[in-house]
Amino acid sequence: MALLELNSKGPMVKILQSYLKVLKPDLVETISGEFDEATESAVESFQEDANITVDGKVDETTWAALVERFEPIWNQGDREFKQLLENVIAAQTLAESAKTAAETG
């Protein structure tokens, strides 16, 4: 999965901000799809709470911690959201693989 950090943009940032808006509502005001300073601060706060490296960047470790903390919040009706997230992550991974393959020839 691609690293998300300050100035990243796109649907994965929206998903991140959605998670953070639930887990850190006092730090995330909008879900814009742009990884801004407010998103970075929320990520750092989350990382501190989760006892993982605090760097404001969202890597595999931070995603795993987000999903682990968020999962108990889901109810039966939110299985669709979880499936959607998994589909988006899979699509992004596939797109990144295709891009890498195209670049390497």
C-alpha beads as a LAMMPS data file, in Angstrom:
LAMMPS data file: protein, C-alpha beads

105 atoms
104 bonds

1 atom types
1 bond types

-500.0 500.0 xlo xhi
-500.0 500.0 ylo yhi
-500.0 500.0 zlo zhi

Masses

1 110.0

Atoms # bond

1 1 1 0.000 0.000 0.000
2 1 1 1.256 3.489 -0.812
3 1 1 2.567 5.653 1.984
4 1 1 0.258 8.552 2.819
5 1 1 1.861 11.727 4.071
6 1 1 1.558 15.510 4.002
7 1 1 0.314 16.675 0.562
8 1 1 -0.929 13.196 -0.499
9 1 1 -4.315 13.311 -2.247
10 1 1 -7.020 10.903 -3.308
11 1 1 -9.569 8.347 -2.152
12 1 1 -7.225 6.648 0.313
13 1 1 -6.746 9.983 2.089
14 1 1 -10.543 10.309 2.291
15 1 1 -10.762 6.863 3.862
16 1 1 -7.989 7.781 6.299
17 1 1 -9.749 11.019 7.212
18 1 1 -13.024 9.124 7.684
19 1 1 -11.345 6.760 10.140
20 1 1 -9.681 9.628 11.960
21 1 1 -12.909 11.653 12.103
22 1 1 -14.459 8.829 14.104
23 1 1 -11.391 8.088 16.244
24 1 1 -10.155 11.679 16.657
25 1 1 -13.229 13.875 16.017
26 1 1 -11.695 16.872 17.761
27 1 1 -8.775 16.888 15.284
28 1 1 -10.457 16.202 11.929
29 1 1 -12.992 18.742 10.727
30 1 1 -13.342 17.866 7.051
31 1 1 -12.927 14.876 4.769
32 1 1 -11.310 16.558 1.793
33 1 1 -9.089 13.892 0.294
34 1 1 -6.079 16.153 0.836
35 1 1 -3.546 15.166 3.497
36 1 1 -3.138 18.546 5.167
37 1 1 -1.541 19.648 8.440
38 1 1 -4.724 18.877 10.397
39 1 1 -4.688 15.305 9.040
40 1 1 -1.003 14.987 9.893
41 1 1 -1.675 16.157 13.470
42 1 1 -4.529 13.661 13.812
43 1 1 -2.291 10.868 12.495
44 1 1 0.454 11.793 14.966
45 1 1 -2.042 11.836 17.843
46 1 1 -3.404 8.460 16.766
47 1 1 0.098 6.999 16.429
48 1 1 0.960 8.186 19.935
49 1 1 -2.217 6.615 21.357
50 1 1 -1.495 3.368 19.480
51 1 1 2.122 3.231 20.740
52 1 1 3.590 3.123 17.244
53 1 1 6.239 5.329 15.649
54 1 1 5.008 8.921 15.622
55 1 1 5.977 10.418 12.267
56 1 1 2.671 11.669 10.850
57 1 1 2.943 9.255 7.924
58 1 1 0.505 6.426 7.254
59 1 1 2.323 3.208 6.392
60 1 1 1.305 -0.450 6.734
61 1 1 1.787 -0.342 10.525
62 1 1 -0.413 2.707 10.960
63 1 1 -3.118 1.302 8.640
64 1 1 -3.137 -1.951 10.622
65 1 1 -3.503 -0.052 13.892
66 1 1 -6.309 2.107 12.448
67 1 1 -8.243 -0.908 11.222
68 1 1 -7.715 -2.737 14.525
69 1 1 -8.979 0.232 16.546
70 1 1 -11.836 0.998 14.167
71 1 1 -13.150 -2.533 13.712
72 1 1 -15.037 -2.719 17.050
73 1 1 -16.932 0.417 16.012
74 1 1 -18.366 -1.292 12.937
75 1 1 -21.762 -2.838 13.297
76 1 1 -23.458 -5.421 11.094
77 1 1 -24.485 -2.811 8.517
78 1 1 -20.917 -1.557 8.162
79 1 1 -19.574 -4.780 6.653
80 1 1 -20.225 -3.149 3.298
81 1 1 -17.890 -0.289 4.249
82 1 1 -15.187 -2.736 5.280
83 1 1 -15.557 -4.585 1.980
84 1 1 -15.430 -1.295 0.085
85 1 1 -12.221 -0.344 1.896
86 1 1 -10.662 -3.708 1.082
87 1 1 -11.661 -3.274 -2.584
88 1 1 -10.170 0.228 -2.737
89 1 1 -6.908 -0.976 -1.184
90 1 1 -6.748 -3.921 -3.584
91 1 1 -7.417 -1.651 -6.573
92 1 1 -4.758 0.792 -5.468
93 1 1 -2.229 -1.996 -5.012
94 1 1 -3.053 -3.375 -8.457
95 1 1 -2.710 0.086 -10.028
96 1 1 0.646 0.631 -8.334
97 1 1 1.866 -2.770 -9.569
98 1 1 0.781 -1.969 -13.134
99 1 1 2.485 1.419 -12.975
100 1 1 5.704 -0.166 -11.704
101 1 1 5.581 -2.815 -14.429
102 1 1 5.033 -0.159 -17.097
103 1 1 7.923 1.939 -15.799
104 1 1 10.339 -0.989 -15.721
105 1 1 9.417 -2.022 -19.225

Bonds

1 1 1 2
2 1 2 3
3 1 3 4
4 1 4 5
5 1 5 6
6 1 6 7
7 1 7 8
8 1 8 9
9 1 9 10
10 1 10 11
11 1 11 12
12 1 12 13
13 1 13 14
14 1 14 15
15 1 15 16
16 1 16 17
17 1 17 18
18 1 18 19
19 1 19 20
20 1 20 21
21 1 21 22
22 1 22 23
23 1 23 24
24 1 24 25
25 1 25 26
26 1 26 27
27 1 27 28
28 1 28 29
29 1 29 30
30 1 30 31
31 1 31 32
32 1 32 33
33 1 33 34
34 1 34 35
35 1 35 36
36 1 36 37
37 1 37 38
38 1 38 39
39 1 39 40
40 1 40 41
41 1 41 42
42 1 42 43
43 1 43 44
44 1 44 45
45 1 45 46
46 1 46 47
47 1 47 48
48 1 48 49
49 1 49 50
50 1 50 51
51 1 51 52
52 1 52 53
53 1 53 54
54 1 54 55
55 1 55 56
56 1 56 57
57 1 57 58
58 1 58 59
59 1 59 60
60 1 60 61
61 1 61 62
62 1 62 63
63 1 63 64
64 1 64 65
65 1 65 66
66 1 66 67
67 1 67 68
68 1 68 69
69 1 69 70
70 1 70 71
71 1 71 72
72 1 72 73
73 1 73 74
74 1 74 75
75 1 75 76
76 1 76 77
77 1 77 78
78 1 78 79
79 1 79 80
80 1 80 81
81 1 81 82
82 1 82 83
83 1 83 84
84 1 84 85
85 1 85 86
86 1 86 87
87 1 87 88
88 1 88 89
89 1 89 90
90 1 90 91
91 1 91 92
92 1 92 93
93 1 93 94
94 1 94 95
95 1 95 96
96 1 96 97
97 1 97 98
98 1 98 99
99 1 99 100
100 1 100 101
101 1 101 102
102 1 102 103
103 1 103 104
104 1 104 105
